[in-house]
Amino acid sequence: MINELTTILVAAAPISELRGAIPLALEIFHFSVIKTLLLAWIGNFLPVPFVIYLLGPIEKFFRRYPFFNKFFDWLFHRTRHRFEGKYLKWGELTLVLFVAIPLPVTGAWTGSAAAYLFGIPKKRAIFFIFLGILIASLVVTALDLGIVNGIKLF
């Protein structure tokens, strides 16, 4: 069970998310694709409701301290910069695309912060982020299996 928990925790972590958990589970732990996806989905989705529902109160509390005030300014500026143009064009569906593209500084954590910043209703944001997680997990899995098994993708 330690390998399963490790996979969930890596998927839940803000930097690695699915990009780290899926290759770990497939290549190091030798889990099946189905088991890998289920653990990655659980782990990557786990922080989403907490971030969406608690980011506002946490921000309000910590903004009283200069260090955290600077941190939130940096985080929100970066998130707005990466998200705003696409959001104005595509609306809430941008969350799906933003989370689904498995690149650094995209994913469930940043998507949750973006949902908060743009005032997307919480239940809708959770739904769109989950769709993005599903798509990203399939992309990462396909890339991992293709690269590892020598399948030419292009």
DSSP file (Angstrom, degrees, kcal/mol; ACC not computed):
  #  RESIDUE AA STRUCTURE BP1 BP2  ACC     N-H-->O    O-->H-N    N-H-->O    O-->H-N    TCO  KAPPA ALPHA  PHI   PSI    X-CA   Y-CA   Z-CA
    1    1 A M     >        0   0    0      0, 0.0     4,-2.4     0, 0.0     5,-0.2   0.000 360.0 360.0 360.0 -16.8    0.0    0.0    0.0
    2    2 A I  H  >  +     0   0    0      1,-0.2     4,-2.4     2,-0.2     5,-0.1   0.881 360.0  50.5 -66.8 -36.2    3.0    2.4    0.4
    3    3 A N  H  > S+     0   0    0      2,-0.2     4,-2.1     1,-0.2    -1,-0.2   0.873 110.4  49.7 -68.6 -36.5    3.4    2.6   -3.4
    4    4 A E  H  > S+     0   0    0      2,-0.2     4,-2.2     1,-0.2    -2,-0.2   0.932 112.6  46.8 -65.6 -45.5   -0.2    3.4   -3.9
    5    5 A L  H  X S+     0   0    0     -4,-2.4     4,-2.7     1,-0.2    -2,-0.2   0.899 110.5  53.1 -63.2 -40.4   -0.1    6.1   -1.2
    6    6 A T  H  X S+     0   0    0     -4,-2.4     4,-2.6     2,-0.2     5,-0.2   0.918 108.5  50.2 -60.5 -43.5    3.1    7.5   -2.8
    7    7 A T  H  X S+     0   0    0     -4,-2.1     4,-2.2     1,-0.2    -2,-0.2   0.920 111.6  48.0 -61.0 -44.4    1.4    7.7   -6.2
    8    8 A I  H  X S+     0   0    0     -4,-2.2     4,-1.7     1,-0.2    -2,-0.2   0.922 113.1  47.8 -62.8 -44.3   -1.6    9.5   -4.7
    9    9 A L  H  X S+     0   0    0     -4,-2.7     4,-1.2     2,-0.2    -2,-0.2   0.884 111.0  49.9 -67.3 -38.7    0.7   12.0   -2.8
   10   10 A V  H  < S+     0   0    0     -4,-2.6     7,-0.7     1,-0.2     3,-0.3   0.907 111.9  49.0 -65.2 -40.6    2.8   12.7   -5.9
   11   11 A A  H  < S+     0   0    0     -4,-2.2    -1,-0.2    -5,-0.2    -2,-0.2   0.816 112.1  49.6 -66.7 -29.8   -0.3   13.3   -7.9
   12   12 A A  H  < S+     0   0    0     -4,-1.7    -1,-0.2    -5,-0.2    -2,-0.2   0.686  87.9 102.8 -81.9 -18.9   -1.6   15.6   -5.1
   13   13 A A  S  X S-     0   0    0     -4,-1.2     4,-1.4    -3,-0.3    96,-0.1  -0.395  76.3-128.5 -69.8 141.7    1.6   17.6   -4.9
   14   14 A P  T  4 S+     0   0    0      0, 0.0    96,-0.2     0, 0.0    91,-0.2   0.728 101.0  38.0 -67.0 -23.0    1.5   21.1   -6.6
   15   15 A I  T  4 S+     0   0    0      2,-0.1    90,-0.2    89,-0.1     4,-0.1   0.900 124.3  32.6 -93.9 -47.9    4.6   20.7   -8.7
   16   16 A S  T >> S+     0   0    0     -6,-0.1     4,-1.2     3,-0.1     3,-0.7   0.941  77.4 147.9 -77.4 -48.0    4.6   17.1   -9.8
   17   17 A E  H >X S-     0   0    0     -4,-1.4     4,-2.0    -7,-0.7     3,-0.8  -0.108  80.5 -22.5  44.5-139.4    0.8   16.4  -10.1
   18   18 A L  H 3> S+     0   0    0      1,-0.2     4,-2.2     2,-0.2    -1,-0.2   0.825 133.7  68.7 -68.1 -31.9    0.0   13.9  -12.9
   19   19 A R  H <4 S+     0   0    0     -3,-0.7    -1,-0.2     1,-0.2    -2,-0.2   0.789 113.3  29.8 -60.1 -28.2    3.2   14.6  -14.7
   20   20 A G  H <X S+     0   0    0     -4,-1.2     4,-1.5    -3,-0.8    -1,-0.2   0.804 118.4  53.3 -97.1 -37.5    5.1   12.9  -11.9
   21   21 A A  H  X S+     0   0    0     -4,-2.0     4,-2.7   -11,-0.2     5,-0.2   0.889 104.7  51.9 -70.8 -40.9    2.6   10.4  -10.6
   22   22 A I  H  X S+     0   0    0     -4,-2.2     4,-2.6     2,-0.2     5,-0.3   0.953 112.3  42.9 -68.3 -49.7    1.8    8.5  -13.8
   23   23 A P  H  >>S+     0   0    0      0, 0.0     4,-2.9     0, 0.0     5,-0.7   0.902 115.0  53.0 -61.0 -37.0    5.4    7.8  -14.9
   24   24 A L  I  X>S+     0   0    0     -4,-1.5     5,-2.1     3,-0.2     4,-1.7   0.951 113.0  42.6 -59.5 -49.8    6.2    6.8  -11.3
   25   25 A A  I  <5S+     0   0    0     -4,-2.7     6,-2.9     3,-0.2    -1,-0.2   0.894 122.1  38.9 -66.9 -40.8    3.3    4.4  -11.1
   26   26 A L  I  <5S+     0   0    0     -4,-2.6    -2,-0.2     4,-0.2    -1,-0.2   0.923 127.8  28.3 -75.9 -44.6    3.8    2.9  -14.5
   27   27 A E  I  <5S+     0   0    0     -4,-2.9    -3,-0.2    -5,-0.3    -2,-0.2   0.822 131.4  27.8 -93.6 -33.3    7.6    2.7  -14.7
   28   28 A I  I  <<S+     0   0    0     -4,-1.7    -3,-0.2    -5,-0.7    -4,-0.1   0.878 132.4  30.5 -95.2 -47.7    8.8    2.4  -11.1
   29   29 A F  S   <S-     0   0    0     -5,-2.1    -3,-0.2   -26,-0.1    -4,-0.2   0.628  93.9-137.8 -89.3 -13.0    5.9    0.6   -9.4
   30   30 A H        +     0   0    0     -6,-0.3    -4,-0.2     1,-0.2    -3,-0.1   0.859  39.8 167.7  58.9  39.8    4.7   -1.3  -12.5
   31   31 A F        -     0   0    0     -6,-2.9    -1,-0.2     1,-0.1    -2,-0.0  -0.422  40.9 -99.8 -75.3 158.0    1.1   -0.7  -11.8
   32   32 A S     >  -     0   0    0     -2,-0.1     4,-2.6     1,-0.1     5,-0.2  -0.314  34.1-108.9 -68.9 163.2   -1.5   -1.4  -14.5
   33   33 A V  H  > S+     0   0    0      2,-0.2     4,-2.8     1,-0.2     5,-0.2   0.916 119.2  50.2 -61.7 -43.5   -2.8    1.5  -16.5
   34   34 A I  H  > S+     0   0    0      2,-0.2     4,-2.5     1,-0.2     5,-0.2   0.937 112.4  45.6 -62.9 -47.3   -6.2    1.4  -14.9
   35   35 A K  H  > S+     0   0    0      1,-0.2     4,-2.4     2,-0.2     5,-0.2   0.917 113.4  51.3 -62.0 -43.1   -4.7    1.3  -11.4
   36   36 A T  H  X S+     0   0    0     -4,-2.6     4,-2.6     1,-0.2    -2,-0.2   0.939 111.3  46.6 -58.6 -49.1   -2.3    4.1  -12.3
   37   37 A L  H  X S+     0   0    0     -4,-2.8     4,-2.9     2,-0.2     5,-0.2   0.918 111.7  50.5 -63.0 -44.1   -5.1    6.3  -13.6
   38   38 A L  H  X S+     0   0    0     -4,-2.5     4,-2.3     2,-0.2    -1,-0.2   0.933 114.2  43.8 -61.0 -45.7   -7.4    5.7  -10.6
   39   39 A L  H  X S+     0   0    0     -4,-2.4     4,-2.6    -5,-0.2    -1,-0.2   0.903 114.8  49.5 -66.0 -40.6   -4.7    6.6   -8.1
   40   40 A A  H  X S+     0   0    0     -4,-2.6     4,-2.9    -5,-0.2     5,-0.3   0.905 111.0  49.6 -65.9 -41.2   -3.6    9.6  -10.2
   41   41 A W  H  X S+     0   0    0     -4,-2.9     4,-2.3    -5,-0.2     5,-0.3   0.939 112.7  47.2 -62.4 -46.7   -7.2   10.9  -10.5
   42   42 A I  H  X S+     0   0    0     -4,-2.3     4,-1.9    -5,-0.2    -2,-0.2   0.956 116.9  43.0 -58.9 -51.2   -7.7   10.5   -6.7
   43   43 A G  H  < S+     0   0    0     -4,-2.6    -2,-0.2     1,-0.2    -1,-0.2   0.909 115.9  46.0 -64.7 -43.7   -4.5   12.2   -5.8
   44   44 A N  H  < S+     0   0    0     -4,-2.9     4,-0.3     1,-0.2    -1,-0.2   0.846 117.2  44.1 -71.7 -31.9   -4.7   15.0   -8.3
   45   45 A F  H >< S+     0   0    0     -4,-2.3     3,-1.2    -5,-0.3    -1,-0.2   0.772  93.2  84.4 -80.9 -25.4   -8.3   15.8   -7.5
   46   46 A L  T 3X S+     0   0    0     -4,-1.9     4,-0.5     1,-0.3    -1,-0.2   0.848  93.9  40.3 -48.2 -48.6   -7.9   15.6   -3.7
   47   47 A P  H 3> S+     0   0    0      0, 0.0     4,-2.9     0, 0.0    -1,-0.3   0.690  94.8  86.0 -77.6 -15.0   -6.6   19.2   -3.2
   48   48 A V  H <> S+     0   0    0     -3,-1.2     4,-2.7    -4,-0.3     5,-0.3   0.921  90.5  42.3 -56.8 -55.1   -9.0   20.8   -5.6
   49   49 A P  H  > S+     0   0    0      0, 0.0     4,-2.6     0, 0.0     5,-0.3   0.892 115.9  51.4 -60.6 -36.6  -12.1   21.3   -3.4
   50   50 A F  H  X S+     0   0    0     -4,-0.5     4,-2.3     2,-0.2     5,-0.3   0.935 112.4  44.9 -65.1 -45.0   -9.8   22.4   -0.5
   51   51 A V  H  X S+     0   0    0     -4,-2.9     4,-2.0     2,-0.2     5,-0.2   0.942 116.1  46.6 -63.6 -46.6   -8.1   25.0   -2.7
   52   52 A I  H  < S+     0   0    0     -4,-2.7     4,-0.4    -5,-0.3    -2,-0.2   0.911 121.4  35.5 -64.4 -42.9  -11.3   26.3   -4.2
   53   53 A Y  H  < S+     0   0    0     -4,-2.6    -1,-0.2    -5,-0.3    -2,-0.2   0.754 126.9  35.2 -85.0 -23.6  -13.2   26.6   -0.9
   54   54 A L  H  X S+     0   0    0     -4,-2.3     4,-2.5    -5,-0.3     5,-0.3   0.586  91.5  84.4-109.1 -11.2  -10.3   27.7    1.4
   55   55 A L  H  X S+     0   0    0     -4,-2.0     4,-2.9    -5,-0.3     5,-0.2   0.900  91.4  52.2 -61.3 -40.2   -8.1   29.9   -0.8
   56   56 A G  H  > S+     0   0    0     -4,-0.4     4,-2.5    -5,-0.2    -1,-0.2   0.967 113.8  40.3 -60.4 -56.1  -10.3   33.0   -0.1
   57   57 A P  H  > S+     0   0    0      0, 0.0     4,-2.2     0, 0.0    -1,-0.2   0.880 117.0  50.6 -61.8 -37.2  -10.3   32.7    3.7
   58   58 A I  H  X S+     0   0    0     -4,-2.5     4,-2.7     2,-0.2     5,-0.2   0.931 111.1  48.4 -65.7 -44.5   -6.6   31.7    3.7
   59   59 A E  H  X S+     0   0    0     -4,-2.9     4,-2.1    -5,-0.3    -1,-0.2   0.940 111.2  50.5 -59.1 -47.3   -5.7   34.6    1.5
   60   60 A K  H  < S+     0   0    0     -4,-2.5     4,-0.3    -5,-0.2    -1,-0.2   0.905 113.7  45.1 -59.0 -43.4   -7.6   37.0    3.8
   61   61 A F  H >< S+     0   0    0     -4,-2.2     3,-0.9     1,-0.2    -1,-0.2   0.946 117.8  41.2 -66.1 -49.3   -5.9   35.7    6.9
   62   62 A F  H >< S+     0   0    0     -4,-2.7     3,-2.2     1,-0.2     7,-0.3   0.677  92.7  80.9 -79.6 -18.1   -2.4   35.7    5.6
   63   63 A R  T 3< S+     0   0    0     -4,-2.1    -1,-0.2     1,-0.3    -2,-0.1   0.678  78.8  74.6 -61.5 -14.9   -2.5   39.0    3.7
   64   64 A R  T <  S+     0   0    0     -3,-0.9    -1,-0.3    -4,-0.3    -2,-0.1   0.697  87.0  71.2 -69.3 -18.0   -1.9   40.7    7.1
   65   65 A Y  S <> S-     0   0    0     -3,-2.2     4,-2.6     1,-0.1     5,-0.2  -0.871  81.6-136.6-106.8 130.7    1.7   39.6    6.9
   66   66 A P  H  > S+     0   0    0      0, 0.0     4,-2.4     0, 0.0     5,-0.2   0.863 101.9  52.2 -54.2 -42.9    4.1   41.3    4.4
   67   67 A F  H  > S+     0   0    0      1,-0.2     4,-2.1     2,-0.2     5,-0.1   0.949 114.9  41.3 -59.8 -48.5    5.8   38.0    3.3
   68   68 A F  H  > S+     0   0    0     -6,-0.3     4,-2.8     2,-0.2     5,-0.2   0.834 110.4  58.1 -70.6 -32.2    2.5   36.3    2.5
   69   69 A N  H  X S+     0   0    0     -4,-2.6     4,-2.1    -7,-0.3    -1,-0.2   0.934 109.6  44.8 -60.3 -45.3    1.1   39.5    1.0
   70   70 A K  H  X S+     0   0    0     -4,-2.4     4,-2.6    -5,-0.2    -2,-0.2   0.896 111.9  53.1 -64.4 -40.6    4.0   39.5   -1.5
   71   71 A F  H  X S+     0   0    0     -4,-2.1     4,-3.0    -5,-0.2    -2,-0.2   0.939 110.5  45.8 -61.2 -48.0    3.5   35.7   -2.1
   72   72 A F  H  X S+     0   0    0     -4,-2.8     4,-2.8     2,-0.2     5,-0.3   0.887 111.3  52.9 -64.9 -38.3   -0.2   36.1   -3.0
   73   73 A D  H  X S+     0   0    0     -4,-2.1     4,-2.3    -5,-0.2    -1,-0.2   0.946 113.2  44.2 -58.7 -47.2    0.6   39.1   -5.2
   74   74 A W  H  X S+     0   0    0     -4,-2.6     4,-2.5     2,-0.2     5,-0.2   0.941 115.8  46.8 -62.6 -48.7    3.2   37.0   -7.1
   75   75 A L  H  X S+     0   0    0     -4,-3.0     4,-2.4     1,-0.2    -2,-0.2   0.924 116.2  43.0 -60.8 -47.4    0.9   33.9   -7.3
   76   76 A F  H  X S+     0   0    0     -4,-2.8     4,-2.7     2,-0.2     5,-0.2   0.859 112.9  52.0 -72.7 -34.4   -2.1   35.8   -8.5
   77   77 A H  H  X S+     0   0    0     -4,-2.3     4,-2.6    -5,-0.3    -1,-0.2   0.949 112.7  46.0 -63.4 -47.7   -0.3   38.0  -10.9
   78   78 A R  H  X S+     0   0    0     -4,-2.5     4,-2.0    -5,-0.2    -2,-0.2   0.916 114.7  47.3 -60.3 -44.6    1.3   34.9  -12.5
   79   79 A T  H  X S+     0   0    0     -4,-2.4     4,-1.6    -5,-0.2     5,-0.3   0.925 112.9  48.0 -66.4 -44.6   -2.0   33.0  -12.6
   80   80 A R  H  X S+     0   0    0     -4,-2.7     4,-3.0     1,-0.2     5,-0.3   0.925 110.6  52.8 -59.7 -44.4   -3.8   36.0  -14.1
   81   81 A H  H  < S+     0   0    0     -4,-2.6     4,-0.4     1,-0.2    -1,-0.2   0.897 114.7  40.5 -59.7 -42.2   -1.1   36.5  -16.7
   82   82 A R  H  < S+     0   0    0     -4,-2.0    -1,-0.2    -5,-0.2    -2,-0.2   0.722 128.0  30.2 -78.8 -21.7   -1.3   32.9  -17.9
   83   83 A F  H  X S+     0   0    0     -4,-1.6     4,-2.4    -3,-0.2     5,-0.2   0.755  96.0  79.5-111.1 -32.8   -5.1   32.5  -17.7
   84   84 A E  H  X S+     0   0    0     -4,-3.0     4,-2.5    -5,-0.3     5,-0.2   0.872  92.8  47.2 -58.4 -50.6   -6.8   35.9  -18.4
   85   85 A G  H  > S+     0   0    0     -4,-0.4     4,-1.4    -5,-0.3    -1,-0.2   0.917 116.1  45.2 -59.3 -44.3   -6.6   36.1  -22.2
   86   86 A K  H  > S+     0   0    0      1,-0.2     4,-3.2     2,-0.2     5,-0.4   0.878 111.3  53.9 -66.3 -37.7   -7.8   32.6  -22.7
   87   87 A Y  H  X S+     0   0    0     -4,-2.4     4,-2.4     1,-0.2    -2,-0.2   0.908 106.2  51.8 -65.2 -41.1  -10.6   33.0  -20.1
   88   88 A L  H  < S+     0   0    0     -4,-2.5    -1,-0.2    -5,-0.2    -2,-0.2   0.844 117.9  39.4 -63.3 -32.2  -11.9   36.1  -21.9
   89   89 A K  H  < S+     0   0    0     -4,-1.4    -2,-0.2    -5,-0.2    -1,-0.2   0.911 132.2  20.0 -83.0 -45.3  -12.0   34.2  -25.2
   90   90 A W  H >< S-     0   0    0     -4,-3.2     3,-1.0     1,-0.3    -3,-0.2   0.528  87.7-154.4-108.8  -8.8  -13.3   30.7  -24.0
   91   91 A G  T ><  -     0   0    0     -4,-2.4     3,-2.0    -5,-0.4     4,-0.3  -0.371  67.8 -10.6  68.8-146.1  -14.9   31.4  -20.6
   92   92 A E  T >> S+     0   0    0      1,-0.3     3,-1.6     2,-0.2     4,-0.6   0.730 124.5  73.0 -64.2 -23.8  -15.1   28.6  -18.1
   93   93 A L  H <> S+     0   0    0     -3,-1.0     4,-1.7     1,-0.3     3,-0.4   0.719  80.1  77.1 -63.5 -18.0  -14.0   26.0  -20.6
   94   94 A T  H <> S+     0   0    0     -3,-2.0     4,-3.3     1,-0.2    -1,-0.3   0.848  84.8  62.5 -58.8 -33.3  -10.6   27.5  -20.3
   95   95 A L  H <> S+     0   0    0     -3,-1.6     4,-2.3    -4,-0.3     5,-0.3   0.916 101.8  50.1 -58.6 -42.8  -10.3   25.7  -17.0
   96   96 A V  H  X S+     0   0    0     -4,-0.6     4,-2.4    -3,-0.4    -1,-0.2   0.957 115.7  41.8 -60.2 -50.4  -10.6   22.3  -18.8
   97   97 A L  H  X S+     0   0    0     -4,-1.7     4,-1.5     1,-0.2    -2,-0.2   0.901 113.3  53.1 -64.7 -41.5   -7.9   23.3  -21.3
   98   98 A F  H  < S+     0   0    0     -4,-3.3     9,-0.4     1,-0.2    -1,-0.2   0.888 116.9  37.3 -63.1 -40.6   -5.6   24.9  -18.7
   99   99 A V  H  < S+     0   0    0     -4,-2.3    -1,-0.2    -5,-0.2    -2,-0.2   0.825 112.6  59.3 -79.2 -32.9   -5.7   21.8  -16.5
  100  100 A A  H  < S+     0   0    0     -4,-2.4    -2,-0.2    -5,-0.3    -1,-0.2   0.745  84.9  83.4 -72.6 -24.3   -5.6   19.4  -19.4
  101  101 A I  S  < S-     0   0    0     -4,-1.5     2,-2.3    -5,-0.1    35,-0.1  -0.717  76.7-145.6 -84.5 109.9   -2.3   20.6  -20.9
  102  102 A P        +     0   0    0      0, 0.0    -1,-0.1     0, 0.0    -2,-0.1  -0.399  52.1 124.4 -81.4  70.2    0.4   18.8  -18.9
  103  103 A L  S >  S-     0   0    0     -2,-2.3     3,-1.5     1,-0.1   -84,-0.1  -0.804  71.8 -75.8-117.8 162.1    3.0   21.5  -18.8
  104  104 A P  T 3  S+     0   0    0      0, 0.0     3,-0.1     0, 0.0    -1,-0.1  -0.292 117.5  18.9 -56.8 146.0    4.8   23.2  -15.8
  105  105 A V  T 3  S+     0   0    0      1,-0.3     2,-0.3   -90,-0.2   -90,-0.1   0.657 107.9  94.5  58.8  23.4    2.6   25.7  -14.0
  106  106 A T    <   +     0   0    0     -3,-1.5     2,-0.3    -7,-0.1    -1,-0.3  -0.914  53.0  77.7-124.4 161.9   -0.6   24.3  -15.4
  107  107 A G  S  > S-     0   0    0     -9,-0.4     4,-2.7    -2,-0.3     5,-0.2  -0.853  92.0 -42.7 135.2-170.6   -2.7   21.7  -13.7
  108  108 A A  H  > S+     0   0    0     -2,-0.3     4,-2.2     2,-0.2     5,-0.2   0.867 128.0  50.6 -65.6 -39.6   -5.3   21.3  -11.0
  109  109 A W  H  > S+     0   0    0      2,-0.2     4,-2.1     1,-0.2    -1,-0.2   0.962 116.6  39.2 -64.4 -51.5   -3.6   23.5   -8.4
  110  110 A T  H  > S+     0   0    0      1,-0.2     4,-2.6     2,-0.2    -2,-0.2   0.883 114.9  54.4 -67.9 -37.3   -3.1   26.5  -10.8
  111  111 A G  H  X S+     0   0    0     -4,-2.7     4,-2.4     2,-0.2    -1,-0.2   0.883 107.8  50.4 -61.6 -38.2   -6.6   25.8  -12.3
  112  112 A S  H  X S+     0   0    0     -4,-2.2     4,-2.0     2,-0.2    -2,-0.2   0.908 110.9  48.2 -65.9 -41.8   -8.1   26.0   -8.8
  113  113 A A  H  X S+     0   0    0     -4,-2.1     4,-2.7     2,-0.2    -2,-0.2   0.905 111.7  50.4 -64.1 -40.8   -6.3   29.3   -8.1
  114  114 A A  H  X S+     0   0    0     -4,-2.6     4,-2.4     2,-0.2     6,-0.2   0.904 107.3  53.4 -64.0 -41.3   -7.5   30.7  -11.5
  115  115 A A  H  <>S+     0   0    0     -4,-2.4     5,-2.1     1,-0.2     4,-0.4   0.908 111.6  46.3 -59.7 -41.8  -11.1   29.6  -10.7
  116  116 A Y  H ><5S+     0   0    0     -4,-2.0     3,-1.1     3,-0.2    -2,-0.2   0.943 112.6  49.4 -64.0 -48.6  -10.9   31.5   -7.4
  117  117 A L  H 3<5S+     0   0    0     -4,-2.7    -2,-0.2     1,-0.3    -1,-0.2   0.850 115.2  42.9 -61.9 -36.2   -9.3   34.6   -9.0
  118  118 A F  T 3<5S-     0   0    0     -4,-2.4    -1,-0.3    -5,-0.2    -2,-0.2   0.353 109.5-119.8 -95.9   5.9  -11.9   34.8  -11.8
  119  119 A G  T < 5 +     0   0    0     -3,-1.1    -3,-0.2    -4,-0.4    -4,-0.1   0.796  46.7 172.0  65.9  29.6  -14.9   34.1   -9.6
  120  120 A I      < -     0   0    0     -5,-2.1    -1,-0.2    -6,-0.2     5,-0.1  -0.562  47.3 -95.8 -70.6 131.5  -16.0   30.9  -11.4
  121  121 A P     >  -     0   0    0      0, 0.0     4,-2.8     0, 0.0     5,-0.2  -0.197  34.6-124.1 -52.0 137.1  -18.7   29.3   -9.3
  122  122 A K  H  > S+     0   0    0      1,-0.2     4,-2.6     2,-0.2     5,-0.2   0.868 105.6  47.4 -56.2 -47.7  -17.2   26.6   -7.1
  123  123 A K  H  > S+     0   0    0      1,-0.2     4,-1.9     2,-0.2    -1,-0.2   0.893 115.0  46.8 -65.7 -38.5  -19.2   23.6   -8.3
  124  124 A R  H  > S+     0   0    0      2,-0.2     4,-2.7     1,-0.2     5,-0.2   0.908 111.6  51.8 -67.2 -40.9  -18.7   24.4  -11.9
  125  125 A A  H  X S+     0   0    0     -4,-2.8     4,-2.8     1,-0.2     5,-0.2   0.921 108.6  50.5 -61.8 -43.9  -15.0   25.0  -11.4
  126  126 A I  H  X S+     0   0    0     -4,-2.6     4,-2.2    -5,-0.2    -1,-0.2   0.915 111.8  48.4 -61.0 -43.0  -14.7   21.6   -9.7
  127  127 A F  H  X S+     0   0    0     -4,-1.9     4,-2.1     2,-0.2    -2,-0.2   0.943 114.1  44.9 -62.1 -49.2  -16.4   19.9  -12.6
  128  128 A F  H  X S+     0   0    0     -4,-2.7     4,-2.1     1,-0.2    -2,-0.2   0.882 112.9  51.0 -66.2 -38.0  -14.3   21.6  -15.2
  129  129 A I  H  X S+     0   0    0     -4,-2.8     4,-2.4    -5,-0.2    -1,-0.2   0.911 108.4  52.3 -65.4 -41.2  -11.1   21.0  -13.3
  130  130 A F  H  X S+     0   0    0     -4,-2.2     4,-2.3    -5,-0.2    -2,-0.2   0.907 108.0  51.2 -62.0 -40.8  -12.0   17.3  -13.0
  131  131 A L  H  X S+     0   0    0     -4,-2.1     4,-2.2     1,-0.2    -1,-0.2   0.917 110.0  50.2 -60.2 -42.1  -12.5   17.1  -16.8
  132  132 A G  H  X S+     0   0    0     -4,-2.1     4,-2.9     1,-0.2    -2,-0.2   0.886 108.1  52.8 -62.4 -39.5   -9.1   18.7  -17.3
  133  133 A I  H  X S+     0   0    0     -4,-2.4     4,-2.4     2,-0.2    -1,-0.2   0.915 108.5  50.6 -61.6 -43.9   -7.5   16.1  -14.9
  134  134 A L  H  X S+     0   0    0     -4,-2.3     4,-1.6     2,-0.2    -2,-0.2   0.933 113.8  44.1 -60.5 -46.4   -9.1   13.3  -16.9
  135  135 A I  H  X S+     0   0    0     -4,-2.2     4,-2.3     1,-0.2    -2,-0.2   0.938 113.5  50.1 -65.2 -47.2   -7.8   14.6  -20.2
  136  136 A A  H  X S+     0   0    0     -4,-2.9     4,-2.9     1,-0.2     5,-0.3   0.888 108.5  53.5 -59.8 -39.4   -4.3   15.4  -18.8
  137  137 A S  H  X S+     0   0    0     -4,-2.4     4,-2.2     1,-0.2    -1,-0.2   0.885 109.4  48.0 -65.3 -37.0   -4.0   11.9  -17.3
  138  138 A L  H  X S+     0   0    0     -4,-1.6     4,-2.5     2,-0.2    -1,-0.2   0.893 112.7  48.9 -69.3 -38.9   -4.8   10.3  -20.6
  139  139 A V  H  X S+     0   0    0     -4,-2.3     4,-2.6     2,-0.2     5,-0.2   0.945 113.7  45.3 -64.3 -48.4   -2.2   12.6  -22.4
  140  140 A V  H  X S+     0   0    0     -4,-2.9     4,-2.7     1,-0.2    -2,-0.2   0.907 114.3  49.3 -63.5 -41.3    0.5   11.8  -19.9
  141  141 A T  H  X S+     0   0    0     -4,-2.2     4,-2.9    -5,-0.3     5,-0.3   0.931 111.7  48.2 -64.0 -45.3   -0.3    8.1  -19.9
  142  142 A A  H  X S+     0   0    0     -4,-2.5     4,-2.3     1,-0.2    -2,-0.2   0.911 113.9  47.1 -62.2 -42.2   -0.2    8.0  -23.7
  143  143 A L  H  X S+     0   0    0     -4,-2.6     4,-2.7     2,-0.2     5,-0.3   0.926 113.6  48.2 -64.7 -43.8    3.1    9.9  -23.8
  144  144 A D  H  X S+     0   0    0     -4,-2.7     4,-2.6    -5,-0.2     5,-0.3   0.943 115.3  43.2 -63.1 -47.9    4.6    7.7  -21.2
  145  145 A L  H  X S+     0   0    0     -4,-2.9     4,-2.0     1,-0.2     6,-0.4   0.881 115.7  49.8 -67.0 -36.9    3.5    4.4  -22.8
  146  146 A G  H  <>S+     0   0    0     -4,-2.3     5,-1.9    -5,-0.3     4,-0.4   0.920 115.5  41.2 -67.1 -44.7    4.6    5.7  -26.2
  147  147 A I  H ><5S+     0   0    0     -4,-2.7     3,-0.7     3,-0.2    -2,-0.2   0.927 117.7  46.2 -69.7 -45.9    8.0    6.9  -25.2
  148  148 A V  H 3<5S+     0   0    0     -4,-2.6    -2,-0.2    -5,-0.3    -1,-0.2   0.892 118.0  41.5 -67.5 -39.9    8.8    3.9  -23.0
  149  149 A N  T 3<5S-     0   0    0     -4,-2.0    -1,-0.2    -5,-0.3    -2,-0.2   0.389 112.6-114.9 -91.9   4.7    7.6    1.3  -25.5
  150  150 A G  T < 5 +     0   0    0     -3,-0.7     2,-0.4    -4,-0.4    -3,-0.2   0.712  56.8 159.7  74.3  20.0    9.1    3.0  -28.5
  151  151 A I      < -     0   0    0     -5,-1.9     2,-0.6    -6,-0.4    -1,-0.2  -0.625  41.4-127.8 -76.3 129.6    5.9    3.8  -30.2
  152  152 A K        -     0   0    0     -2,-0.4    -1,-0.1     1,-0.2    -5,-0.1  -0.691  24.1-174.8 -80.9 118.9    6.3    6.6  -32.7
  153  153 A L              0   0    0     -2,-0.6    -1,-0.2     1,-0.1    -6,-0.0   0.735 360.0 360.0 -85.4 -23.1    3.8    9.3  -31.9
  154  154 A F              0   0    0      0, 0.0    -1,-0.1     0, 0.0    -2,-0.1   0.354 360.0 360.0-128.9 360.0    4.7   11.4  -34.9
